[in-house]
Amino acid sequence: MPTTVDDVLAAVEALPAGTVVSYSDIAELVGTSPRRVGTIMAREGQEVDWWRVTSVRGTLPEHLVAHARQHWDEEGLGGGTAMLRDHAPDPIVWERNWQRLRVRI
């Protein structure tokens, strides 16, 4: 049975390139809190495409921004709150992809 850590990481893996979600979005999908998602991402997030998960303001901790910006530029994401609005995944497709990944865990 998947743990919350597994669920959060699978939710990030399920994001297509060129999409971005907030910690809150992932928390809602997996049934936990945004703070817990942030903690998991800080501890385990290097295993997945972490730059696709930001605060609700479209920001990351300052020490990650320069590296994230490289990925954002490569994927045409920009940055900030507009990035979350303009590059959100299709919620149905995202959840379906997440559910498929969870089955493999």
Number of C-alpha atoms within 10 A of each C-alpha: 8 12 10 16 18 16 23 28 25 23 24 23 19 22 23 16 17 18 21 25 23 22 22 20 21 22 20 12 15 19 12 15 15 18 12 16 25 21 14 16 20 12 11 15 19 11 11 15 17 20 22 27 25 23 18 16 13 20 19 18 9 8 8 12 15 11 10 19 16 13 19 21 12 12 13 15 20 18 20 15 16 13 22 24 13 13 19 19 19 11 12 9 13 18 17 12 17 22 15 12 17 19 9 9 11
